[in-house]
Amino acid sequence: MRTLSVAFSIFLFALAALGQTANGTLTGTVTDPAGAVVANAPIQAKNTGTGFTYEAASSGTGAYTLSQLPVGTYDISVSAPGFKKAVRTGVEVAASTTFRADFALEVGAATESVTVNAEAPLLKTESGELSQNVNYDRAQELPVINIGGNNGGGGNVRNPLAVITLLPGAQFSNENTLRINGMPSSSQSVRIEGQDATNGFWRQLNQGVQSSTDAIQEVSIQTSNYSPEYGQAGGGYINYTMRSGTNQLHGATYLYGQNDFFNAGLPFTDASLTNSEKTGQHIRNSIRRYDFGGTFSGPVRIPKLYNGTDRTFFFFSFEQFISHTLTANVTNTVPTTAYQQGNFSSALNPQLLAGGVPQTDVVTGNPLLGNEIFDPLTQTTFNGLIVRQPFPNNTIPVNRLDPTALKIQALLPQPTNGLLTNNYIVPAYFNFTHIEIPSIKIDHNIGPTAKISVFYSANRQTSPSANGYTQVFTGAEPLDQLSQTTRVNYDQSITPTLLMHFGAGLLNTSAHNLPPSFDSSTLFGATGAFYVNQFPNITPGSDFAKGGSSVGMGVGFGATVQKDTKPTFNTSFTWVKGSHTYKFGGEAILEGLPIRNTTRANGVIGFGQAETADPYTTGIQYSNGATGFAYASFLLGLENSLTVSPLAAARLGNHAFGIYAQDNWKVNRKLTIDYGLRWDFATLLSEQYGRMQNAAFNLPNPVVGGRLGTVVYGQNCHCQFNGNYPYAFGPRLGIAYKLDEKTVLRVGGGLSYGTSPNNAFLTYSVPDFYNFVDQPVAGLPAQQLKYGNPFAPGNPFGNPPLTYPDLSQHFPYPSTPGYIVPNSPFISIDRNAGRLPRIAQWSVGIQREVLRGTVLDVTYVGNRGAYWTAPTLSTYAYNTLTPATVAAAGLNPTSASDLALLNLNITSPLVQQRFPNLKIVTAADGSPTVPAVYPGFPATQLLQQALRPYPQFIGIPPFLGPPLGDTWYDGLQVKVTKRYSHGLDVQYNFTYQREFALGVNSDTGYLTPNAPPINDVFNYRQNKEISAFERPLVSVLSLNYTTPRFVADRAGLKALSWIARDWVYGAVLRYQSGQLLTTAKSNNGFFGQLGRGVMPVFNNPAVWGGGNTYQNVVSGQSFFAMDPNCHCFDPTKQLVLNPAAFADAGTGQFGTAAAYYEGYRWQRQPSEAMSFGRIFPLSKEQRVKLQVRVEFQNVFNRVFYNTPSTTNPTSLTFRTNPFPNGQAGALSLGYGFVNSLNGSGAQPRTGQFIARITF
């Protein structure tokens, strides 16, 4: 309550402010025939649909402004004594834009009038901002808003954000990518009726909280140089204006449908494998998707009680999406019969190579084979190395198999073919998604000076999320989510030149994602059961070429009940004085994210090859594989990792505020200057009772003898982990100058700020959870599978059960008394986290009306972003060695033999010889420890672990990481707009752009597409790279054409006119550069030796892009073995990359290659969509119309491919995949391998049919 009181106090202090509404503005000047200004002339704007009138008066300089006008069509009238009344009709007011209408009065009687029909201006003469308004009446005529998906399933309700693809400098791809002018993906702000409607769970998941597309009048997208009233947005400020009713009854009903009848088949598939009647055909999965609904609007009339004509209006909308899919092209890998019995003789690969040299067993001298499994019971020490003997014939005796592993294996399906991989065809399965979106908006005219509007929308989504597995282990997470949006806006004209606005809203979202119940004691017994009745999340493990099991078991990250409650407020005053229009404003956003969390309470268990490897081989970089086999480790019950958490209820939250002042100064009829200042403030996400952990690198840890590096909780320390940034001041300047009546020069620049770090499901990780990881060099697994939960009541280890909250010191958690294996907390909060990203942006452009109704706009757009959240740049969180620290420890960082010591156990004689200070002491339970590191430090740990800055930890994920990310953008944006005439409207844009990034590509650095690769995190500037999203050349053409009717006076011509008229054609054609490919990763093992690699350090920021250095580029070599755009290669037979293009970095060296190169791009994949249809009048006056059309995506059915494997130029080539006819021998692995199995990556033509009746 105290936080809320402070929030409201700050907000009320900022009441002298203009909130971000979804309305528009009318402005202009009033002059007499001689050009002199006319002061105090009354101006009235009447909405032709509702009859609402809005009044103002010209100032002493003849200027007038009518702001906060709802979107619609207006008639404007101006009258003054001694002059005729001037009327301009049909003025279209768009959201968040300014329409200029100047009046030159004529001398005459006030009873006379002069009427002029207005035409919406194409030239922007009132500001220097860059924005685009998209009317959804036009957008819905284009093949751009569809119900998505492809032959593989998917699909969703129509997404109104899809119109972003029409903008220059913008990228949009469903829920994954929304990027404008080079700024991080998903850093946008989405507003409904001027108030925040961004998904608080995760900013990129927009459709779960959206309103119906048919309920939206238009969207205003501010892309650069926007005025101070818009703030806390990075890549775009997106403001939806919802439709309102009018005095006339209007309505519509529509049906969008997708059926596999319209679709092309999946390339590289053979439907006859599952249906003999389809010989020679590709698979076309059965798809039934429908999006239907309707709208109804008009005045509120209650017979004999109330007539709302000209006063009260409603607009009701209902939309429902239903998707039923039958999926029949999924294959997975399950263990072969031999594997199930422990016989892995068929898994053996050729002799391992290191540096091109064949490797042998250090004990026997026998060839060391890939996937060879070694017996843990034979483990011993040989010349200081921990070694094992291989299982004879690579087969595990049946009596050695873990009993719980056998129970789980019995649940798996049997193979459906004789292959090692992709040997199980998942039975065709049905899935459905249902989405319902009702909404209503009420507008009421309280009086001549006051209006109020109320809007409500709900979005309900349900789905079983079926995956083809109905067994108890299914990983399907059923979805049940409800999001509700409420808005109240009130406008009051205090005087003709002073307007007040107030808005309040609430976004409330609840999501239930809970799987079927399962009693885990049936697997582990009562003393090993986990804390929630769900099947444990188990990954048995699979080799790409030799199989195992790729079937995911149990639910993973998202099994929760969570909510997002977000009240929002804004308020405004607009004051017209002389040639100035002053605006003062502010907003407040208060967000809470409560959760009932079962994530990890079911146990997360992983298996890997290391548990059945020869321990001494761990860390050695083999070019063609490794010893050990993941599924063999599973059968032995040797866990690679185990994570467990108690059930918990937590609540994250944060607040954001903004205030600003601005002036629109009409210097003269040619020159307008916008200037102003905005201040933003936001708090970092925090747990309401201080129960979220934070890694404190500067405080002593009592668990490890007082060594620095521990965990603190806000509730214990009564402290704040970060300092919220108070200096986010953003000046803005825009200039518009009319060079002549057809040409405008527009210049703008300023500073703006984004939002504090995205939640991105951080709520899942607020409760403490505990990781147990293997020690592969020591031959120690994380745990034995059969024991289940090591914290279960009555467990054999004597561990107390986990509870929440537990604010005591538990990192690392002692395995047994006196024996403390390194382990990490899961959250690191940077001291400067929460500093708002700062964007310096500027533009210079020329607009020219080249033909009547056609405008050419050429603009240079630039911006520089700083202080973006960049988790992969957190040097503390890596907790890693550097060449300098290696040298300080007495080792040569360029010596192969010295570096090899880093991956040896401290028990190794070689390590003991070089580091006599690391004396081994036997603990009370007989475990070898190294007290010189810290009391209880296991001697079985690697030397690199002992040398880490914080040896009690591994890597710590910096979820709320340091604000160190930078972005650079420069673009030439050319746009041609042809206004609708003669049945045709066209928009074309071309963009040439360069984009660079340092540590940031998306609003959060994890679980997002194109996480930025980091070479050396300690060499900050070296990590500036081409943004992985960059497409330097983009060309987009969108058009609508309706065939006109022509006048005919004879029967034959009338018939011809009827046949030819009212046909509709639409197209959206996007052509762009190909996707960047990542440079080959180094195999020199340097990152692994420094403790900076991805595995086994699964908490490390390396997981998000910082776990590899690169190889070196070889001069004169092409990156490609063949042109990816030639359409001439067969991905089942040919590898497309040239391995000679790269040479590995030397011992102890970072690679010199960049992460990306302009010439290293995958094939161009154009997006081509077209629609064809016809309009049928259903009434004589054509007030009722039926439109029927079909739309096609990838209309020319071009074949697209997945990006190729780019990781390792020396990787072996395998041919174990089936060809489309089912025969084995197709490529399955290799450098440059393009996965086309079952049509993977293909986007064959899909179609949808549309029927819409309007009246």
Number of C-alpha atoms within 10 A of each C-alpha: 6 7 12 11 10 11 17 15 11 14 22 14 11 22 19 20 26 30 29 29 28 26 23 20 19 23 18 20 23 27 20 15 11 9 10 12 20 20 19 19 21 16 22 19 24 19 24 18 16 26 17 21 19 22 19 23 23 28 24 15 20 22 27 31 30 28 24 24 22 22 23 21 18 27 21 25 20 23 22 20 11 12 20 19 21 21 20 20 18 17 24 18 21 27 29 28 23 22 23 19 18 17 19 18 24 18 15 14 14 14 9 12 18 12 13 13 10 16 12 15 15 18 21 21 23 27 26 29 26 22 19 19 18 20 17 19 13 12 19 15 18 22 25 29 19 26 23 20 17 23 27 24 19 17 23 21 30 23 20 24 22 17 19 23 20 24 24 24 29 20 21 19 12 17 15 15 20 24 25 26 25 29 31 28 26 29 28 25 24 23 20 25 27 27 29 24 27 23 25 25 22 16 23 24 18 21 20 21 25 25 30 25 24 25 26 20 19 25 27 23 24 23 25 28 27 27 30 30 24 26 27 24 23 29 24 29 22 26 27 30 24 24 23 26 23 25 20 13 14 17 18 18 19 20 18 22 22 26 17 19 15 15 23 20 24 27 23 19 23 24 22 17 14 15 11 9 10 13 12 12 15 19 26 24 23 20 26 17 28 24 23 20 21 20 20 18 23 22 25 22 13 9 7 6 7 10 13 18 16 19 19 25 25 24 25 23 25 22 25 21 23 21 24 18 24 20 22 22 24 19 17 16 25 30 29 25 12 12 22 20 16 22 20 24 17 16 19 18 18 15 19 22 19 15 11 11 11 14 17 15 17 15 12 9 9 11 14 23 22 21 28 28 33 28 21 22 8 11 16 14 13 13 11 17 21 22 26 24 18 22 19 14 13 21 21 22 12 13 9 11 19 18 17 22 19 17 13 16 18 11 11 16 15 17 20 14 13 12 21 25 27 27 22 21 20 20 15 16 16 17 18 18 20 21 21 21 25 21 23 22 23 21 24 21 20 14 11 12 17 17 20 18 20 19 23 19 23 23 23 20 22 19 18 17 15 16 17 20 18 11 11 15 22 20 25 23 23 17 18 18 21 20 23 21 23 23 22 19 21 18 22 19 20 12 13 21 21 19 23 22 24 22 24 19 25 22 25 23 24 19 22 19 20 18 22 16 11 16 17 22 15 12 21 19 17 17 17 23 25 28 23 20 17 23 25 27 25 24 21 28 25 23 20 17 19 21 26 27 25 20 21 18 23 23 26 21 14 18 24 20 18 24 22 22 19 24 20 24 25 28 28 26 23 25 21 24 18 17 23 22 23 20 23 25 25 30 30 27 21 21 21 21 26 20 21 18 23 27 26 29 24 29 28 23 24 22 28 26 25 29 33 29 31 29 25 23 23 19 18 16 19 24 19 19 19 26 26 27 29 29 29 33 28 32 27 26 25 29 29 27 20 26 19 24 27 26 19 19 17 23 22 23 21 20 20 20 23 27 29 27 21 25 22 21 20 22 11 13 12 15 18 22 21 25 22 21 21 25 21 24 23 25 23 28 23 21 22 18 12 20 23 24 24 22 26 18 18 10 14 15 21 14 20 24 13 13 19 17 21 27 24 24 23 19 16 11 10 10 11 14 22 17 14 18 17 13 11 20 18 20 20 24 24 25 22 24 22 20 14 10 10 15 20 23 21 24 23 26 25 23 24 31 26 26 25 27 28 24 23 21 17 15 26 21 19 23 25 23 20 21 22 22 22 22 22 27 24 26 23 18 25 22 20 17 26 18 19 25 28 24 23 21 18 14 19 12 12 12 15 12 14 19 14 15 15 13 18 10 14 19 27 23 19 18 15 15 10 20 23 21 25 25 23 27 24 24 23 26 24 24 16 20 29 28 29 30 25 23 26 20 23 24 23 17 20 20 24 20 19 13 10 9 16 18 21 21 20 19 21 18 24 21 23 19 24 19 22 36 35 29 31 33 31 24 16 17 27 29 23 24 18 19 16 11 16 21 13 11 12 11 18 16 22 16 11 14 12 19 21 15 19 23 24 28 28 29 25 20 15 16 20 17 10 14 14 10 12 20 16 20 18 16 18 11 10 10 17 20 27 24 20 14 22 18 19 28 28 27 26 24 23 24 24 22 26 23 19 20 18 21 25 27 23 26 26 25 28 30 27 28 26 25 26 22 23 24 25 23 21 21 22 19 20 21 20 20 18 19 18 14 11 10 14 17 19 18 19 21 22 22 24 17 21 19 21 21 25 26 31 31 31 27 28 27 31 21 12 18 14 19 22 28 29 28 25 21 21 13 10 15 11 14 20 22 21 21 27 22 22 20 21 16 16 20 20 21 18 23 21 22 20 19 15 15 16 12 8 13 7 9 9 10 13 15 11 14 16 15 11 14 16 20 19 21 22 23 23 22 20 20 16 17 18 22 18 22 19 20 23 28 23 25 27 27 23 28 25 22 27 24 27 29 23 20 13 19 21 18 24 28 29 26 21 22 21 25 25 26 30 27 28 21 21 14 9 8 13 17 21 19 16 16 14 18 12 8 12 9 14 13 21 21 15 16 23 22 23 17 21 17 19 24 19 23 22 17 16 20 19 20 23 15 20 22 24 18 16 14 12 16 19 19 19 14 19 17 16 21 23 23 24 17 19 19 18 17 16 14 10 7 8 12 11 16 17 18 18 19 20 20 27 23 26 21 18 13 17 16 16 19 20 17 18 19 20 19 18 21 24 18 16 13 16 16 16 21 25 20 20 21 13 15 11 15 14 20 25 22 20 23 21 24 23 26 21 25 24 22 26 19 18 23 24 23 22 24 26 24 20 20 18 18 19 19 15
